[in-house]
């Protein structure tokens, strides 16, 4: 028979002090990342500010790559991003549901390019995908963009972020693959110039990507760029429709002053500033 004094402290079923401290830490992170208190809002604004600085570093990286400060900066950015992702994971209700989100998967890939800069050197241009993940995240719209959430400006900003992300991703790809090759791409600015002229179908012809692969890349940039630009223009100029799901047919977009659903005729109760 086991004596009372020889029982392990955890055998009584009560959580240990260390586990309680971990739960309190998670609760504090959840309050900061998802709470509505003034302290939580200030914290999230600071995090978004750091995100913008990281994005600026990713855009400027091609110009800094040959400097001595680039590698220490790269590792410092990796530490900041890893800390932020770990904190977001702990603040989320379930790690499994958090890691399955497409935005999180993109951020994890960006982190890998920072942690292994030599192995994933040719994929470093994909770090600018952080622009897309920031401006498409609930974290951003629940904090700095709350005033414009579910409005025309949300659609415009999302479309603009997607277009800008595409421009820098395409520029990075052209720079990584074709710099120094025949065709005139001698630096990052040349790659950006080629991407913009291809996207706008200006086609001055002073820079041409060589070979069949270069022609295919040019076609993809032109078609994808025009599509994203048209989407941005539509979000900016087309008549705005509010997001409100009809309880009968599920139609998600309606005129701001709609009383009945135009698809099924059901009575709507769209909230506005006056209601």
C-alpha angles and dihedrals in degrees: 000000000000114000121235092242094055096058117115114248091237093055093084090072095243118129116252123249090252092055091048090051090051091052091050090050091052091048091052091050091048090052091050097045098038107018129106100219119120089247091054092049091050090049093051091047088054091050091050089049090054089048091055090051090051091050090051088052092051091051092047094043096097089058093046099043095096095048126096092238095058099083095047089047090048092053092045090053089048091054092049093048093045091051092049094048092048091050092048090050092052091046092053120092094238130017092211094055091043096053093048093062112108092225091055092049090054091050091049090052090050088052091052091055088054096047094047104032095159097046095043095034094126091053096050091103088070089071089088087072082088086081089062095044093050098050094041095049126105086223091068097043094045090054121027096009099044092111091056098038112132092008135111090267092060090057091045095049093045092050092046092049090051092049094047091047090052092050093054095041091051090045091051092049093050091046094048096046105032108029109124092013125116112283104065106275100138100152148000094277089055090052091050090048092051092048094051094045091048093046092051091042089234091133104183090179096223091114118041126171109233127242134006090299090057091051091050091049090050091051092050092049092049097047096040094042094050091047092052092044091052089049090052091049091049092051089049101045111019119097109277122243124195122234109244123137116227110236091220109040101010097236103166104198127056140163111276092244097039116139098178130035109256091214102052105003095240118155113261130206102197110180119229139169091276097050 
